[in-house]
Amino acid sequence: MRLSIYPDGAFIVTAPKWYPVYVINKFIQEKSDWLFEKLKNIDFAELAEKKQADKKSYTAGKEYARAVITSRVEFFNRYYNFSYKRIAIKNQKSCWGSCSARNNLNFSYKVAGLPEELRDYVVVHELCHLQELNHGQKFWALVKMAVPNYNVLRNKLRNHSLKALL
């Protein structure tokens, strides 16, 4: 079993599905001193302020992001001609975008704040998942058709933090 604590005070216990709940509860009780020690160092008032500021930023930037991202999806999809159901603009914390098995495209509103070449790479990346829901050779060949330097852009994107934009 593993106990992880996050900067916002949330904690997660990871255990196999077959572990009995009483074993997991005992594990948490055994780690309670460590857990409370970590929690006492968290400034929850500051966290609440940051969360509120993030919500305001999302609300203010969502429609702009929708316009920019939808425009780029439509532009690149003239080339690919894939069908998708909808484009959702979200306040994602850990990924720039995603594509569901139901052909829905999801993007962080912060994609709109990326440099144009990185924004377009993210859009093409998710568009290509409409045909290939994996990161195999066929997927990367599709991406390369519209973004030949995708490897360079992919590496550049790693240097951008979702938390730092907009």
Wavefront OBJ file of the C-alpha trace (Angstrom):
o trace
v 0.000 0.000 0.000
v 0.970 3.589 -0.573
v -0.151 6.857 0.965
v 0.277 10.040 -1.079
v -0.433 13.546 0.132
v -0.872 16.471 -2.229
v -0.141 20.176 -1.719
v -3.867 20.893 -1.354
v -4.149 18.523 1.624
v -5.827 15.728 -0.291
v -4.425 12.297 0.327
v -4.834 9.033 -1.506
v -4.249 5.498 -0.392
v -3.323 3.144 -3.203
v -4.013 -0.511 -2.589
v -5.015 -3.544 -4.624
v -8.774 -3.834 -5.182
v -8.897 -7.086 -3.253
v -7.490 -5.535 -0.027
v -10.086 -5.569 2.748
v -11.246 -2.119 3.874
v -10.291 -2.836 7.485
v -6.653 -3.404 6.402
v -6.636 -0.082 4.566
v -8.204 1.690 7.569
v -5.555 0.206 9.872
v -2.826 1.401 7.480
v -4.241 4.947 7.576
v -4.429 4.856 11.378
v -0.805 3.710 11.560
v 0.227 6.606 9.301
v -1.967 9.203 11.031
v 0.901 10.902 12.916
v 2.855 11.313 9.676
v -0.287 12.498 7.878
v -1.141 15.138 10.514
v 2.481 16.309 10.560
v 2.291 16.981 6.808
v -1.158 18.582 7.004
v -0.155 21.078 9.676
v 2.302 22.681 7.235
v -0.388 23.450 4.660
v -1.793 26.984 4.525
v -5.413 26.212 3.663
v -6.370 29.909 3.499
v -3.716 30.472 0.836
v -4.924 27.390 -1.025
v -8.493 28.700 -0.998
v -7.306 32.043 -2.416
v -5.380 30.302 -5.191
v -8.370 28.116 -6.007
v -10.642 31.167 -6.213
v -8.143 33.002 -8.451
v -7.878 29.932 -10.679
v -11.675 29.745 -10.965
v -11.849 33.433 -11.935
v -9.105 32.950 -14.526
v -10.958 29.971 -15.995
v -14.266 31.832 -16.123
v -12.624 34.829 -17.782
v -10.636 32.781 -20.308
v -13.027 29.978 -21.197
v -14.933 31.585 -24.067
v -11.811 33.090 -25.607
v -10.182 29.660 -25.449
v -13.276 28.056 -27.000
v -13.111 30.448 -29.957
v -9.365 29.996 -30.513
v -9.341 26.216 -30.083
v -12.486 25.625 -32.142
v -11.005 27.712 -34.942
v -7.790 25.654 -34.924
v -9.662 22.333 -34.736
v -11.748 23.359 -37.752
v -8.637 24.522 -39.622
v -6.703 21.286 -39.126
v -9.738 19.092 -39.555
v -10.126 20.406 -43.120
v -7.030 18.314 -43.769
v -7.944 15.250 -41.699
v -11.733 15.295 -42.125
v -12.346 13.346 -38.902
v -15.747 13.433 -37.245
v -16.078 14.487 -33.631
v -19.060 15.138 -31.411
v -18.083 18.150 -29.358
v -15.250 20.324 -28.160
v -15.161 20.920 -24.401
v -13.073 23.607 -22.747
v -12.151 22.605 -19.220
v -10.010 23.701 -16.322
v -7.810 20.627 -16.465
v -4.910 20.480 -14.053
v -2.764 17.706 -15.457
v -3.139 17.569 -19.236
v -3.453 19.958 -22.141
v -6.115 17.943 -23.895
v -7.746 14.587 -24.340
v -9.943 12.688 -26.738
v -12.589 10.300 -25.534
v -13.617 7.005 -27.088
v -16.929 8.767 -27.847
v -15.085 11.232 -30.128
v -15.280 14.194 -27.782
v -12.317 16.574 -27.805
v -11.398 18.125 -24.456
v -8.917 20.946 -23.996
v -7.597 22.921 -21.081
v -8.552 26.560 -21.482
v -4.858 27.304 -21.006
v -4.063 25.864 -24.444
v -5.155 29.253 -25.829
v -2.281 30.875 -23.918
v 0.391 28.691 -25.464
v 2.624 29.934 -28.283
v 0.848 29.298 -31.601
v 3.025 26.381 -32.683
v 2.509 24.551 -29.368
v -1.216 25.266 -29.355
v -1.505 23.849 -32.871
v 0.493 20.773 -31.889
v -1.912 20.081 -28.994
v -4.917 20.497 -31.296
v -3.473 18.181 -33.962
v -2.436 15.659 -31.301
v -5.991 15.399 -29.977
v -7.533 15.415 -33.460
v -5.369 12.445 -34.433
v -6.673 10.529 -31.436
v -10.045 10.518 -33.194
v -8.547 7.939 -35.536
v -5.914 6.348 -33.277
v -6.733 6.215 -29.559
v -3.143 5.370 -28.666
v 0.387 6.639 -29.158
v 1.499 4.001 -31.629
v 3.326 4.446 -34.932
v 0.124 5.064 -36.898
v -0.836 7.830 -34.485
v 2.515 9.624 -34.789
v 2.429 9.259 -38.581
v -0.940 11.063 -38.564
v 0.425 13.844 -36.349
v 3.497 14.196 -38.569
v 1.330 14.821 -41.621
v 0.252 18.210 -40.244
v 3.088 18.877 -37.781
v 6.343 17.481 -39.222
v 8.415 18.795 -36.282
v 6.076 17.351 -33.655
v 9.002 15.844 -31.696
v 10.591 19.260 -31.181
v 7.250 20.782 -30.193
v 6.424 17.890 -27.904
v 9.669 18.502 -26.014
v 9.024 22.258 -25.861
v 5.558 21.629 -24.456
v 7.073 19.735 -21.544
v 8.684 23.016 -20.441
v 5.292 24.740 -20.159
v 3.343 24.336 -16.964
v -0.441 24.285 -16.921
v -0.204 26.140 -13.623
v 1.864 29.011 -15.053
v -0.292 30.077 -18.000
v -3.076 32.702 -18.102
l 1 2 3 4 5 6 7 8 9 10 11 12 13 14 15 16 17 18 19 20 21 22 23 24 25 26 27 28 29 30 31 32 33 34 35 36 37 38 39 40 41 42 43 44 45 46 47 48 49 50 51 52 53 54 55 56 57 58 59 60 61 62 63 64 65 66 67 68 69 70 71 72 73 74 75 76 77 78 79 80 81 82 83 84 85 86 87 88 89 90 91 92 93 94 95 96 97 98 99 100 101 102 103 104 105 106 107 108 109 110 111 112 113 114 115 116 117 118 119 120 121 122 123 124 125 126 127 128 129 130 131 132 133 134 135 136 137 138 139 140 141 142 143 144 145 146 147 148 149 150 151 152 153 154 155 156 157 158 159 160 161 162 163 164 165 166
